[in-house]
Structures are given as C-alpha cells and as structure tokens.
Amino acid sequence: MIRDVIDRPTEDTLLTRRDLAARWKVSIQTLKRRERAGILRPVRLDGRIIRYRMRDVVRIEQDGCHCD
C-alpha cells in the first residue's frame, strides 16, 4: 500500500518521515535538521504524528534543496 502511494503520488499525499527519508536516502535526523532550518515544513496530525505534503517534497526536489 505505501509503495502505491510513493509510486503514484498526488498533490495531497502525505509521506511519513520514514518514507521521505527513504525517498531522499537520508536519515530521519537529517529530516529533523531540515525542519529546524526551515527547509522542510511538517504537518502535525493529532499532536505527535508527523507527515510531509507531497507537493512540498516535490517543490524542494525541483529547487534542488533536498541534498546536502
């Protein structure tokens, strides 16, 4: 199921930290650093659940900011 979401993303798709870390081939700690730096903006669900909007991820990828 998760693979289907990643293979056929839509603008409203939400990715988990694990999914985004795998997509960008970085650690979860790197994602947290990018959040603190303002590069990546998480969506908080129910307080502690973190997700990322696919449209934000694609925008960052197009800008070339997902690589260190």
N, C-alpha and C positions, 0 to 999 in steps of 0.2 A: 504494500500500500504506500509506504513512504517513498519507495522508488518511483512509483507512478507520479507522485506529486512533484518530485525533483525532475523527472524526465519530461513532464508536461506542465510546467508551472504556468500559473495565471498571475495577473497583477495582484490579486487578493490572497495569494498563497502565503501562508505563514510558515517559516522554517524554524526548527529548533536550533539551539546552539550546536548540538552535535551534528546536525545536518549541514549547517553553514560552515562549521569547522572542516568537515569532510569535503565540502564543495571547494573551499579555498585552500585546503591542505595546510591548515594552521591549527594551533591548539585552542582550546576554549579560553585559556588565559590570554592569548593574543586577541581574541574577540572582546574580552572584558577590557583590555587596554585600549582597544579601538573605540569602545563605548565611552570610556573616560576621556579620550582625546576628542570626542565629538564627531568621529568619522562614521560611526555606526550608531543608529538610534534604535534601541529595542522597544518592543511593545510588551507591556506587562499585563498579563492575564491573571486575574484572581490573586493579585499581590506578588506572588513569587515566581510565577510561570513566565519565562522569557521566550519571546518569539521575535522573528525579524520579517518584515514585509519583503516579499519577492521584488516588488518594484524598487525598493530602496537598495536591495542587494544588486540588482541589475544596473541601477544608476551608478553605484560605486564601482562596479566592474567596468562599466563603459568609461568612467573617469580615470580608471587605472589606479585607484587608491586601495585596492584590496591586497596588494603585495607590499611587503616590507622593502 
